[in-house]
């Protein structure tokens, strides 16, 4: 037994060199004949060899399977810099400002059929890629305002490199402009394509949390194909960098830039001086509790709710006409489609000679300048937005229609209920099966009662304003109008009362599509009247004594307004949420990114 345990080879050698009596007793078969020990050892050796061969085959098979499932080995991609990128027609090119190459660049949007056979350098993002065999790859490259062009990459190595590029990677491409036989309908530059000669990855993109293509789909596309991915607002805002790359967002924020440019342009053309007021202040600039409070060394400070008081003080420093573009902070816990806790204010203030309507005329002219400039200068951006968010063009005229507050309320009471009833009728079809529709109908029915019983001295609610906007559009075919002479009780303490009836005030709001974009007024410039008005409204002016004192040394009559920039863009484009027009919106639930 010991011999067998040590293995067949040892056993055979032992039997050849030892006496039989030293070996284990020979086994017998049924006939009783003894078994040859050497023969038994050979059998064991043969069996062991088969097992070893079987194990080797299994190991070889496992190795082959592992090799098959493992990713194919990729050719080494050249790592290049500006100093040596000419050495390879493709590779990873790291830009560290080593030198200036003198290359001339062309934007994707500038590529056109008339450039056939021209060689161009472009820098763009990889929007899509599609390999065809191992020697051909088609890249869809995206440039400014999401213009796209097809690039054809041919050659085993360079096409293989192109196929490895992830979506949103930044690339430099050198190639010849060609004109395809048939238009490339998937690209905005449908009449041309690029025959790629050189391709460099400037910055590769990791796997994306959302696809820019999905974020850029219109509601009509999503309804037509339910299998498409719908990207909701919170996901967009959590991944705002990617969301900003959509064509519509590129248009929105270029339009926003032009609103500020045109505002500033008009102000400067009319002899206004741009100022920059403090945003850290000692007391609430507008009064009330809607103010952010923070520690300030051994005391407290507040974030400015507007530059209002400082604009007025600047005028009393003989600046006569001032404007400002800056942040405004409102600690309002309002989670609505039109409120933000931080927004950009376009503020203006000016002295006048006889009547505050001199200022109102200036404001009306300012908006006409902005709207006219947007239509003239931003057609490509407007259409980029319209493609994803269809809207009706803003209708306005200059000078615009003006209503007194009493006229506006009476118009609302006269025609508003009919507008609301039409909305109810549109919902009644599915009210029996849709609880949301049924609830909306109840809310609208209550609103009709509210409109009918409305007191002319009562302020307009948000829904009142929206219904009134529809009433005005139907009545005069315009979306932009002014309401003048608001009730004194609903305006700030510094608002000048109406000279004939203290129930009213010399104040006004400007509206687009039934939503307020401007609030303004003639300001009280007499310190005694200011104190009296504040007392009537129950406002303590002790914390803003410096503001009161600024009118004690001779003060000019003046008026002005504050404009919500994001609201102007939202309503000009008829968007449904102000977060679409704030690059990184701040509201009660969002402080990031």
C-alpha positions in Angstrom: 0.0 0.0 0.0 2.9 2.4 0.8 4.3 1.7 -2.6 1.1 2.5 -4.4 0.7 5.7 -2.4 4.1 6.9 -3.5 3.2 6.5 -7.2 3.6 4.0 -9.9 7.1 4.9 -10.9 8.4 4.3 -7.3 6.5 1.0 -7.0 8.0 -0.4 -10.3 11.5 0.5 -9.3 11.0 -1.0 -5.8 9.8 -4.4 -7.3 12.8 -4.5 -9.6 15.3 -4.1 -6.8 13.7 -5.8 -3.8 12.5 -9.2 -2.8 8.9 -10.0 -3.3 8.4 -10.5 0.4 9.2 -6.7 0.9 6.4 -5.6 -1.4 2.8 -5.4 -0.6 0.9 -8.7 -1.0 0.0 -9.4 -4.6 -3.7 -9.0 -5.4 -5.6 -11.9 -7.0 -8.3 -12.0 -9.6 -11.4 -14.2 -9.3 -9.5 -17.1 -10.8 -7.0 -16.7 -8.0 -4.0 -15.9 -10.4 -1.6 -13.2 -9.0 -1.4 -9.7 -10.6 1.9 -8.6 -12.2 3.1 -5.6 -10.2 5.0 -4.0 -13.1 2.0 -4.3 -15.4 -0.1 -2.6 -12.6 2.4 0.2 -12.4 2.3 0.8 -16.1 -1.5 1.1 -16.0 -1.3 3.6 -13.3 1.3 5.6 -15.2 -0.8 5.6 -18.3 -3.8 6.8 -16.4 -1.9 9.6 -14.8 -0.6 10.7 -18.2 -4.1 10.9 -19.6 -5.2 13.0 -16.7 -2.3 15.3 -17.2 -3.2 15.7 -20.9 -6.8 16.3 -20.1 -5.9 19.0 -17.6 -3.6 20.6 -20.2 -6.4 20.6 -22.8 -8.8 22.2 -20.3 -6.3 24.9 -19.4 -5.7 25.6 -23.1 -9.4 25.9 -23.7 -9.9 28.2 -20.7 -7.1 30.4 -21.9 -8.6 30.7 -25.4 -12.0 31.6 -23.9 -10.4 34.2 -21.7 -8.6 35.7 -24.7 -11.8 35.8 -26.7 -13.7 37.6 -24.0 -11.0 40.1 -23.2 -10.9 43.4 -25.1 -8.8 43.3 -28.2 -5.4 44.9 -27.7 -5.4 48.4 -29.1 -2.6 50.0 -31.0 -0.7 52.5 -29.0 -2.1 56.0 -29.6 0.6 58.6 -30.1 0.8 61.2 -27.3 1.6 64.5 -29.0 2.2 68.2 -28.2 2.2 71.3 -30.4 6.0 70.7 -30.8 5.6 67.3 -32.6 2.0 66.8 -33.7 3.2 66.9 -37.4 4.9 63.6 -36.7 1.6 61.7 -36.8 -1.7 62.2 -38.6 -3.6 61.2 -35.5 -3.2 61.0 -31.8 -3.9 62.7 -28.4 -2.8 66.3 -28.6 -2.2 68.0 -25.3 -2.4 71.8 -25.5 -0.1 73.4 -22.9 0.7 76.6 -24.8 4.2 75.4 -25.9 4.1 77.4 -29.1 1.9 79.2 -31.8 1.6 77.2 -34.9 0.0 79.8 -37.1 -2.8 77.6 -38.2 -5.9 79.3 -39.5 -9.2 78.1 -38.0 -12.7 77.8 -39.6 -15.9 77.4 -37.6 -18.3 74.6 -38.5 -21.0 77.2 -39.1 -18.8 78.8 -41.8 -18.4 75.6 -43.9 -20.3 76.0 -47.3 -20.3 74.3 -50.7 -18.4 77.3 -52.3 -15.3 76.1 -50.2 -15.1 72.9 -52.2 -11.5 71.4 -52.2 -10.3 74.0 -49.6 -8.2 72.6 -46.7 -9.4 73.7 -43.3 -8.7 73.3 -39.6 -11.7 73.1 -37.3 -12.0 72.4 -33.6 -15.3 70.8 -32.6 -17.0 68.2 -30.4 -17.7 64.7 -31.5 -21.5 64.7 -31.6 -21.8 61.1 -33.0 -19.6 58.5 -34.6 -20.3 55.5 -36.8 -17.7 52.9 -38.0 -18.2 51.1 -41.3 -15.7 48.2 -41.5 -12.2 48.7 -40.0 -11.1 51.3 -42.5 -13.9 53.8 -42.5 -15.5 56.0 -39.8 -18.0 58.8 -40.0 -17.9 61.5 -37.4 -20.6 64.1 -36.8 -18.8 67.2 -35.5 -20.6 69.9 -33.6 -19.5 73.6 -33.5 -20.9 76.9 -32.3 -24.7 77.1 -31.8 -24.8 73.4 -32.3 -24.0 73.5 -36.0 -22.9 70.1 -37.3 -20.9 68.7 -40.2 -20.1 65.1 -41.3 -16.4 64.2 -41.4 -15.2 61.1 -43.3 -12.2 59.3 -41.9 -10.5 56.7 -44.1 -7.6 54.5 -43.3 -7.2 51.6 -40.9 -5.2 53.3 -38.2 -6.8 56.8 -38.3 -10.3 55.3 -38.7 -9.7 53.0 -35.8 -8.6 56.0 -33.7 -11.7 57.9 -34.8 -13.9 55.1 -33.7 -12.4 55.2 -30.2 -13.4 58.8 -29.6 -16.3 59.2 -27.1 -19.2 61.5 -27.7 -18.5 65.1 -26.6 -14.7 64.7 -27.0 -13.0 67.8 -28.3 -11.0 67.2 -31.5 -8.9 69.2 -34.0 -9.6 68.1 -37.6 -7.7 69.0 -40.8 -9.3 68.1 -44.1 -10.6 69.0 -47.4 -14.1 70.4 -47.9 -16.1 68.3 -50.3 -19.6 68.4 -51.7 -21.6 65.2 -51.4 -23.9 64.0 -54.2 -26.9 63.9 -51.8 -27.5 66.3 -48.9 -26.5 65.0 -45.5 -29.8 65.6 -43.8 -28.6 64.7 -40.3 -26.3 67.7 -40.2 -27.0 71.4 -40.3 -24.2 71.9 -42.8 -26.0 69.5 -45.1 -24.3 70.6 -48.3 -20.7 69.8 -47.4 -18.6 67.2 -45.6 -14.9 67.0 -44.6 -12.4 64.5 -46.0 -10.2 64.1 -42.9 -6.4 64.0 -43.3 -5.5 64.7 -39.7 -7.4 64.0 -36.5 -6.3 64.9 -33.0 -8.1 64.4 -29.7 -7.6 67.5 -27.6 -9.7 66.3 -24.7 -11.5 62.9 -24.3 -14.9 62.7 -22.7 -15.8 60.1 -20.0 -19.1 58.2 -20.2 -21.9 60.8 -20.1 -24.7 61.0 -17.4 -27.0 62.3 -20.1 -26.8 62.5 -23.9 -26.9 66.0 -25.3 -29.0 64.7 -28.2 -31.7 63.6 -25.6 -31.6 66.9 -23.8 -32.2 68.7 -27.1 -35.4 67.0 -28.1 -38.6 68.9 -28.5 -41.9 67.9 -26.9 -43.3 67.0 -30.3 -40.5 64.5 -30.9 -41.0 62.9 -27.5 -44.7 62.6 -27.9 -44.2 61.1 -31.4 -41.8 58.4 -30.1 -42.4 57.3 -26.5 -39.3 55.2 -26.6 -37.1 58.3 -26.7 -35.4 59.4 -23.4 -37.0 62.3 -21.7 -34.6 64.4 -19.6 -36.5 66.2 -16.8 -35.6 69.6 -15.4 -33.8 68.5 -12.3 -31.5 66.1 -14.2 -30.8 68.9 -16.6 -29.9 71.3 -13.8 -27.8 68.7 -12.0 -25.8 68.2 -15.2 -26.1 71.8 -16.4 -22.7 71.8 -18.3 -24.0 69.2 -20.7 -27.5 70.7 -20.8 -26.0 74.0 -21.9 -24.6 72.4 -25.0 -28.0 71.9 -26.6 -28.8 74.1 -29.5 -31.7 75.7 -27.7 -29.7 76.6 -24.7 -26.9 78.0 -26.9 -29.6 80.3 -28.4 -31.2 81.3 -25.1 -28.0 82.5 -23.5 -26.8 84.3 -26.6 -30.1 86.1 -26.6 -29.7 86.8 -22.9 -26.3 88.4 -23.6 -27.9 90.6 -26.3 -30.7 91.7 -24.0 -28.0 93.1 -21.6 -26.0 94.6 -24.5 -29.1 96.3 -26.0 -30.2 97.6 -22.6 -26.7 99.1 -21.9 -26.5 100.4 -25.5 -29.8 102.3 -25.1 -28.9 103.7 -21.7 -25.6 105.0 -23.0 -27.2 106.5 -26.1 -29.4 108.5 -23.8 -26.7 109.9 -21.6 -27.0 107.5 -18.7 -24.0 106.7 -16.5 -23.4 103.1 -15.4 -23.0 102.6 -11.6 -22.1 99.7 -9.3 -23.9 99.8 -6.0 -23.0 97.6 -2.9 -24.6 94.3 -2.4 -23.7 94.0 1.2 -25.8 96.5 3.1 -26.7 97.3 6.7 -30.5 97.0 6.4 -33.1 95.5 4.1 -33.2 97.8 1.1 -36.8 97.1 0.3 -38.0 96.5 3.9 -39.9 93.3 4.9 -38.6 89.8 5.7 -37.6 88.7 2.2 -33.9 89.4 2.8 -30.9 87.2 3.3 -29.0 87.9 6.5 -25.4 87.0 7.2 -22.7 87.5 9.7 -20.5 90.6 9.1 -17.5 90.6 11.6 -19.1 91.5 14.9 -22.5 92.5 13.5 -24.9 91.4 10.7 -25.3 92.4 7.1 -28.0 91.8 4.4 -27.8 91.0 0.7 -29.3 93.8 -1.3 -32.8 93.2 -2.5 -32.3 95.9 -5.2 -30.0 98.9 -5.9 -33.1 101.1 -5.5 -31.9 103.3 -2.6 -28.4 103.8 -4.1 -29.8 104.7 -7.5 -31.8 107.5 -5.9 -28.8 108.7 -3.8 -26.6 108.7 -6.9 -29.1 111.1 -8.6 -28.9 113.4 -5.6 -25.2 113.4 -6.2 -26.0 115.2 -9.5 -25.5 112.1 -11.8 -29.0 112.8 -13.3 -29.3 109.5 -15.2 -27.9 106.2 -13.9 -28.3 102.5 -14.7 -26.9 99.2 -13.4 -26.7 95.6 -14.4 -26.2 93.4 -11.3 -27.4 90.7 -9.0 -30.5 91.0 -6.9 -31.2 88.8 -3.9 -34.7 87.9 -2.7 -35.3 85.5 0.2 -38.7 84.5 -1.1 -39.7 80.9 -0.5 -41.5 80.8 -3.8 -41.1 77.6 -5.8 -42.9 78.9 -8.9 -42.2 79.0 -12.6 -41.1 82.7 -12.4 -39.3 83.2 -9.1 -35.6 83.0 -8.3 -33.8 83.8 -5.1 -31.0 85.4 -7.1 -31.5 87.1 -10.5 -29.9 89.8 -12.7 -31.5 93.2 -12.4 -31.4 95.8 -15.2 -32.1 99.0 -13.2 -32.4 102.6 -14.3 -33.2 105.9 -12.6 -33.4 109.4 -14.0 -34.5 112.9 -13.0 -37.4 114.5 -14.9 -38.7 118.0 -15.4 -42.5 118.0 -15.0 -44.1 114.5 -15.1 -43.0 111.0 -14.4 -44.3 109.9 -17.8 -41.1 111.4 -19.2 -39.4 108.4 -17.5 -42.1 106.0 -18.6 -41.6 107.1 -22.2 -37.9 106.3 -21.8 -38.7 102.9 -20.5 -41.0 102.2 -23.4 -38.3 103.3 -25.8 -35.8 101.1 -24.1 -37.9 97.9 -24.6 -38.7 98.8 -28.2 -34.9 99.1 -28.7 -34.3 95.7 -27.1 -37.1 93.9 -29.0 -36.1 95.4 -32.3 -32.5 94.6 -31.7 -33.2 90.9 -30.8 -35.3 90.4 -34.0 -32.7 92.1 -36.1 -29.5 90.5 -34.6 -30.6 87.2 -33.2 -32.6 85.3 -35.9 -30.3 82.3 -35.8 -30.6 82.1 -32.0 -34.3 82.6 -32.0 -34.8 79.8 -34.5 -32.5 77.5 -32.5 -34.8 78.0 -29.5 -37.9 77.6 -31.5 -36.8 74.3 -32.9 -37.0 72.7 -29.4 -39.4 75.1 -27.8 -42.0 76.3 -30.4 -43.4 79.8 -29.6 -45.4 82.6 -31.1 -43.4 85.7 -31.9 -43.8 88.6 -29.5 -46.3 91.2 -30.8 -45.6 94.8 -29.8 -45.7 98.3 -31.1 -44.1 101.6 -30.0 -45.4 103.5 -28.2 -47.1 100.6 -26.5 -50.7 100.5 -25.1 -51.1 101.9 -21.6 -53.9 101.2 -19.2 -54.6 102.7 -15.8 -54.9 100.2 -13.1 -58.7 100.8 -12.9 -59.0 100.3 -16.7 -57.1 97.1 -16.5 -59.2 95.6 -13.7 -62.4 96.6 -15.5 -61.2 95.0 -18.7 -60.3 91.8 -16.7 -63.7 91.7 -15.1 -65.4 92.2 -18.4 -63.6 89.7 -20.6 -61.5 87.6 -18.2 -64.3 85.1 -17.2 -64.8 84.2 -20.8 -61.2 83.4 -21.3 -61.2 81.1 -18.2 -64.4 79.4 -19.3 -62.7 78.5 -22.6 -59.8 76.9 -20.7 -62.3 74.9 -18.6 -64.1 73.6 -21.7 -60.7 72.4 -23.1 -60.1 70.4 -19.9 -63.6 68.9 -19.5 -63.0 66.1 -22.1 -60.7 64.2 -19.8 -61.8 65.6 -16.4 -63.7 62.4 -15.6 -60.6 60.2 -16.0 -57.9 62.7 -15.0 -57.9 63.9 -11.4 -55.5 66.7 -12.3 -57.9 68.1 -14.9 -60.8 67.9 -12.5 -58.8 69.8 -9.8 -57.7 72.4 -12.4 -61.3 73.0 -13.4 -62.3 73.7 -9.7 -59.4 76.1 -9.4 -60.5 77.9 -12.6 -64.1 78.1 -11.5 -63.0 79.7 -8.2 -60.9 82.2 -10.2 -63.9 83.2 -12.3 -65.7 84.1 -9.0 -62.7 86.0 -7.8 -62.5 88.0 -11.0 -66.1 88.9 -11.0 -66.0 90.1 -7.3 -62.7 91.9 -7.7 -62.3 95.4 -6.0 -60.5 97.9 -8.2 -58.2 98.8 -5.2 -57.1 95.2 -4.9 -53.8 94.1 -6.4 -53.7 91.7 -9.3 -52.8 88.1 -8.6 -50.4 86.1 -10.8 -53.4 84.4 -12.5 -55.2 87.7 -12.9 -52.2 89.0 -14.8 -52.0 86.0 -17.0 -55.7 86.1 -17.9 -55.4 89.8 -18.5 -52.5 89.2 -20.9 -54.7 86.9 -23.0 -57.6 89.5 -22.9 -55.3 92.3 -24.1 -53.8 90.1 -26.8 -57.3 89.3 -28.1 -58.4 92.9 -27.9 -55.5 94.7 -29.5 -53.2 91.9 -30.9 -50.3 92.9 -28.7 -48.3 91.1 -25.9 -46.5 94.1 -24.5 -48.2 96.8 -22.5 -48.0 99.1 -19.4 -50.4 99.5 -16.4 -50.1 102.8 -14.7 -51.5 104.2 -11.4 -51.4 101.3 -9.0 -53.0 101.4 -5.6 -50.7 103.2 -3.1 -51.2 100.5 -0.5 -49.5 97.8 -2.6 -46.4 99.8 -3.5 -43.2 100.5 -1.5 -42.9 103.3 1.0 -40.8 105.5 -1.3 -43.6 105.6 -4.1 -45.0 109.1 -4.8 -48.8 109.3 -4.1 -51.1 110.4 -6.8 -51.6 114.2 -6.6 -55.4 114.0 -6.8 -56.2 110.9 -4.9 -54.0 109.3 -2.3 -55.6 105.9 -2.9 -53.5 105.7 -6.0 -49.8 106.3 -6.7 -47.5 107.4 -9.5 -46.4 103.9 -10.2 -46.4 101.4 -13.1 -45.6 97.9 -14.2 -44.7 96.6 -17.6 -46.0 93.3 -18.9 -45.1 90.8 -21.5 -47.6 88.0 -22.3 -49.5 88.7 -19.1 -46.5 88.5 -16.7 -44.8 91.4 -15.0 -41.2 92.2 -16.1 -40.9 95.7 -14.6 -41.9 97.5 -11.5 -41.3 101.2 -11.2 -42.6 104.6 -10.0 -41.9 108.2 -9.3 -40.0 108.3 -6.0 -40.7 110.6 -3.1 -37.9 113.2 -3.2 -39.2 115.3 -0.2 -37.9 114.1 3.2 -41.0 115.2 5.1 -43.4 113.5 2.7 -41.2 110.4 2.7 -41.5 110.2 6.5 -45.2 110.8 6.4 -45.8 108.2 3.7 -43.7 105.6 5.6 -45.7 106.3 8.7 -49.0 105.8 6.9 -47.8 102.4 5.6 -46.3 101.4 9.0 -42.6 101.4 7.8 -39.8 102.4 10.2 -37.2 104.5 8.3 -34.7 104.5 11.2 -32.5 101.9 9.6 -32.2 103.8 6.4 -31.7 107.3 7.8 -28.8 107.9 5.4 -31.2 107.4 2.5 -33.7 109.9 4.0 -31.0 112.4 4.7 -29.9 112.3 1.0 -33.0 114.4 0.1 -32.4 117.1 2.7 -29.9 119.1 0.7 -32.0 119.8 -2.4 -33.4 116.9 -4.4 -34.4 116.5 -8.0 -37.8 114.9 -8.9 -37.0 111.5 -10.3 -38.4 108.1 -11.2 -37.1 104.7 -12.5 -37.6 101.0 -12.6 -36.1 97.6 -12.1 -36.2 94.9 -14.8 -35.9 91.2 -14.3 -33.5 90.2 -17.0 -34.3 86.4 -16.9 -38.0 87.2 -17.1 -37.6 89.3 -20.2 -35.8 86.4 -21.9 -38.3 83.8 -20.7 -41.3 85.8 -21.9 -39.8 87.0 -25.2 -39.2 83.4 -26.1 -42.5 82.2 -24.4 -40.7 79.6 -22.3 -42.5 78.0 -19.4 -39.9 78.3 -16.6 -37.5 80.9 -15.6 -34.9 78.3 -14.8 -34.4 77.8 -18.5 -33.1 81.4 -18.8 -30.9 81.4 -15.7 -27.5 79.7 -16.4 -27.1 78.3 -12.9 -30.4 79.1 -11.2 -30.9 79.7 -7.5 -34.2 79.0 -5.9 -35.3 77.8 -2.4 -34.2 74.2 -3.2 -31.1 74.7 -5.3 -27.7 76.1 -4.5 -25.7 73.9 -6.9 -24.0 73.6 -9.3 
